[in-house]
Amino acid sequence: MAQRTDQVSVTLAAIARLAGVGRAAVSNWRRRYPDFPVPVGGTDASPQFALDAVEAWLKRHDKIAATAGPLERLWPRVEDLGDRDRMGRVVAGLGARLSDSAADQRNRGEPLDPAEQAEQALVDDAVRMAGTEGEAETFRFLLDRWLGTHVRQIATTPPALAALMAEIAAGVRGDHPVPVLTVADPACGTGTLLLSAARQWSGPNSGDPELHLLGNDTDPVLTLVAAARLALEADRARVTVTAHDTLRDAAGPLPDPVDIVLCNPPANERDWGHEELATDQRWVYGQPPRTESELAWVQHIVSMLGRDGEDDVPGGGGVAVVLLPPGVAARRAGRRIRAGLLRAGVVRAVVALPAGAAPPYGVGLHLWVLAAPAPHPQDTVLLVDTADCRHTPPTVSASRLPAVDWDSVRDRVLLALQGGNVPGSVSIPVTDLLGEETDLTPARHAAAARSVRPVDLRRLWTRYDKGLLAARDAGGALRNLSVAQDTAGHGTVSVAELEQAKALTIFSGAAAPEKMVRRGEVPDDGVELLTGLTSLGTTEQPWIDRADAEQADREGTLPLTSFGDVVVVATVHGFDAWVETAAPRLLGHHLHRMRVDPARLDPWFLAACLREKANARRAGTHASSTSRVDVRRLHALRLPLEEQQAFGEVHRKLVDLEKALAEVGRVGGELSEGLAALLAAGRLEGR
């Protein structure tokens, strides 16, 4: 289809946001309502619709969400620009215009001068909306939507990690007094790390030093956004953001030393200037190989810190906290540079983070804590392993990974930096690290994070014995079952047919409005929110206030489960079905609630039929790696209620067996790990 240019177009996802429903609901509307707007562009797989026609249709059918305010209607117009940079200039333009109205004028880099009238019109509309929606709220809304739309192109540092990096830098630097505290980020992106620095050091006390935030990035649009963001949110700081190639343009005379550097530099670069920077004066510890761009960034950052003074005040010459891939600590090509950094006392600490702390979420990244070289460098390096600092949330599917426990990470790292005796940390003499490999990976040196005490060992054996007993009892109830020889009389019926016969009702989950969602431990007056697909950026369990959850269930926007409901996860890789037996839970994307008529269907029997893997394969779309399962195409046996109940009772016992075996597996893993650690430490003895 050819895209029309005289109107704003929106995708199915944008329509779903306007209506406050899931995308599947919008697809259903297209099939059910003949007057649904026709596509005006896009493709068959991703059609686009005229925004005006969509809004008129939603209003006509009373499907505009109560939460779909002016900003929800503005965003499709911004998104219709299509280009990442044009959209970013609108976001930056809004921030620049809003900060211009502030009484305190700051040096925040070049303001936005939009080249196109369409961008200027959107900025004008956003400024008008900010008068009623709130300046900070309007800017953050557009910024979050822009980053979410281009999440694969723009890497950001999660706020929890950014706050930790600033706190580490503050702890290592101490209270060394300066009239102006300069915090720099030579690869600032959208300014998240500099914003965390502003929150760390911009206190309300008049005695606090003036804060100067110095940012740079090679992407001019990102620097515009960062400058606008910092001008709005770092109201106590002086801001300077520039756009140039950090490594190449910094060759020659070095700038004045800075006090703090927080940086998440680009990784695995090949075209970073290896040849033209061969004789650069920053390579004090060795010229970085072409494959070690990260060590080029490390040496550049160290050069920004200058040198510690002769008075040898800790942190007096500057401190840096840098996020790096784990391979930088061990790759053979960087061994000589790592050795040079160690001998100069530049590397103060290396912290191994849990996987999922920052993109790429499947890798456990490292934090390097660096200090300016001093006349009398310290002779030890602190290595901290926090890879085990995780929550263990209730699982929706077997593929769900535990979330990062940021409180545990913070406590362990800061206490170790203060000299505390923390499991998972070790202070190693520099001479012990200078060897054939010069490997700074914390897991290779740090003590086991979990020290097994005699009481722990007794408790593990007690849990293990209880788990074995429960598994034996559950298995005994199933041991006498045998394989039936004749099943010719067992026909099947689809879920769609059961729904049509009113034997059950289906309610599909949807995306919960973000302002309703809380994260962390679920309180007594909260309801857990389940989602079928796991986002590795999510660090805490989502939940919603009970009153809001019950209201959403009454309005039909989100399904709330109750005892006896059958829940189905409708993704091929995470497919599962179970009967709810615990507290009510709210269902998000890719989950479905089936509420049966107990006079016609047994829920345990239905769940047993639906969860069978071959059933899911037959009902799957198989369109991509994230294939979905059409729950209405799932099949169940056609049996009288009495036989259903008999089969359902067997399924109950099978679930009990699965739970008991899972508990034995968990306890057995902990027990094996603890015994192995004691054995390796020579702490096991016979009775």
Disulfide bonds with the S-S distance in Angstrom:
none
